[in-house]
Amino acid sequence: MTTKEKIISKAIDLFSKDGYHGVPVRTITGKVGIRESSLYKHFKSKEALLEEIYRIFSADRTTERLR
């Protein structure tokens, strides 16, 4: 799993438990085991991370409807 995939996976887990506003970037990066600056190499912002998660879930739902 790439670092980007780890960030997304951990963010999904944390957001689902504590909500988007309840999870600081520091918590995500701490759980992944990277520095905060590393997250920003993959995502412009925490909001951009959320948008990517939304895009992934939207794509999955579209694929399911096509089956």
C-alpha positions in Angstrom: 0.0 0.0 0.0 1.4 3.4 -0.9 1.6 6.3 1.5 -1.3 8.0 -0.2 -3.4 4.9 0.1 -2.5 4.7 3.8 -3.5 8.3 4.4 -6.8 7.8 2.7 -7.5 4.5 4.5 -6.7 6.0 7.9 -8.7 9.2 7.2 -11.7 7.1 6.3 -11.5 5.2 9.5 -11.0 8.3 11.6 -13.6 10.5 9.9 -16.2 7.7 10.2 -15.6 7.5 14.0 -15.0 11.2 14.9 -16.2 13.2 11.9 -14.3 15.4 9.6 -14.1 18.3 12.0 -13.2 16.0 14.9 -10.0 14.8 13.3 -7.0 17.1 12.9 -4.3 16.4 10.3 -1.9 15.7 13.1 -4.0 12.7 14.2 -4.2 11.3 10.7 -0.4 11.6 10.1 0.3 10.2 13.6 -1.7 7.1 12.9 -0.1 6.7 9.4 3.4 7.3 10.9 4.4 10.2 8.8 5.0 13.9 9.3 2.3 16.5 8.6 4.3 17.9 5.7 4.2 14.5 4.0 0.4 14.6 3.9 0.7 17.9 2.0 2.9 16.2 -0.6 -0.1 14.1 -1.5 -3.0 16.4 -0.8 -3.2 20.2 -1.0 -5.3 20.3 2.2 -7.4 18.3 4.6 -10.4 19.3 2.4 -8.7 18.0 -0.7 -8.2 14.7 1.2 -12.0 14.6 1.9 -12.8 15.4 -1.7 -10.6 12.4 -2.8 -12.4 10.1 -0.4 -15.7 11.3 -1.7 -14.5 10.8 -5.3 -13.5 7.2 -4.5 -16.8 6.4 -2.9 -18.7 8.0 -5.7 -16.8 6.0 -8.3 -17.4 2.8 -6.4 -21.1 3.5 -6.3 -21.2 4.2 -10.0 -19.4 1.0 -10.7 -21.9 -1.0 -8.6 -24.8 0.5 -10.5 -23.3 -0.6 -13.8 -23.1 -4.2 -12.8 
